Amino acid sequence: MMKSKIHRATVTESNLHYEGSITIDEALLEKAQILPYEKVAIYNITNGERFTTYVIKGERDSGTICINGAAAHKARKGDMIIIVAYGLYDEKELQSFKPHKVYVDEKNRIKPRPSQ
């Protein structure tokens, strides 16, 4: 099941010569309940690329969304992405399960959930 997502985040930097991962603003991680080193899927809205990596905690309230290492070929500064973490749940847990959805503006600041 989708455990958490950060929806329509803007890539602030891509760093090809880093060891790999995605650096995400600590405040966004906390709101989405995503942990450092947790595996995440990245869906690039701008170019259609999809890839997986792990999370590194970025500076709190910086708005940082930095794609590191080889994945920097799949997302560039200014691209819009969705960051998703998945989890395994048993039937009993699913009875009250609700994913954590975080919506952000163009500067990756948390904004209210859109009306549905």
HUUR-V622308 format. One line per field, one symbol per residue. phi: phi as a letter, one per 20 degrees, with the letter a starting at -180 (. if undefined). burial: I if it has 24 or more other C-alpha atoms within 12 Angstrom, else O. A space follows every 50 residues. Layout:
phi: ???
burial: ???
This chain:
phi: .febbdemfdfeaccfedfppcecggffgffeldegmffcdddeffcnfc bdacedfdffmemfcdedmgfffdbdgnfecddcddbdcegffffcfbfe dddcefdmefcffffd
burial: OOIIIIIIIIIIIIIOOOOOIIIIIIIIIOIIIIIIOIOIIIIIOOOOOO IIIIIIIIOOOOIIIIIIOOIIOIIIIIIIIIIIIOOOOOOOOOOOOOOI IIIIOOOIIIOOOOOO
